[in-house]
């Protein structure tokens, strides 16, 4: 359970950090059209989060089979 929470925290932390970097780049270089591209590809973020959840689910199930006592 601790590994799951740690991975989830890392995922959200990296996502928020990436979003902050993209927003800062938008303000420094408006000609890059970062917000327009971010808005265009926002479903990709949902897909990445879904894949992350699936990976965590299956890795947790595999660990339970290997170490049933923990």
Secondary structure, DSSP 8 states (H G I E B T S, - for coil): -HHHHHHHHHHHHHHHHHHHHHHHHHHH-GGG-HHHHHHHTHHHHHHHHHHHHHHHHHHHHHHHHH-TT-
